[in-house]
Amino acid sequence: MTDMAEKQRARFVPGQPDMWAFVLFETSVFTGYFGFYLFYRARNPELFLHAQSQLDLRVGVVNTLVLLLSSWSVARCVQSARAGAFRAALRDVFITAAFAAIFLFFKVFEWARLVRTGNGLDSNDFFTYYFFLTGIHFVHLLIGFVALGVIVYQLRAKARKDHEAKETQQLVETCATYWHTVDFLWVLIFALLYVVR
């Protein structure tokens, strides 16, 4: 009996299957974006290198660390919710939201600095892709705030019957899966735009 329970636990995939289909779709769409970016970069490497040198690597690193910390805190939220520690799970959701707000603040600050120095969406191919990719990611992160709001709503619900707790847990895991996807996409964007030379 114990072996069967262990096998079922090993095969368990968190969240709802629809979210995993969405994750695969988003990953394939962003793979296409990255492919176009690399294609245009290969056609004009000097322009891309010059434009890339105008980004502040420190801001990119800080934002990457902040989002990795947000992934850590949302994972803690999932663990706390599984253990039935809903108060701790709520705390972790708010920590996640705080990290995301820091990310958004730095991203807007970086955009404003670039625009002030004459680097806008239509300056050149690099900045077209830079603003497009970071802008799309920004929108995904804003949607992530909605997912965090859903988690807060579910965790604050007063009814905690077994079947409702199971549904709450599944919803928490589904929203966390979305959050991890957004963070993963940022790591790829950071690597392409800031690091790869």
Disulfide bonds with the S-S distance in Angstrom:
none
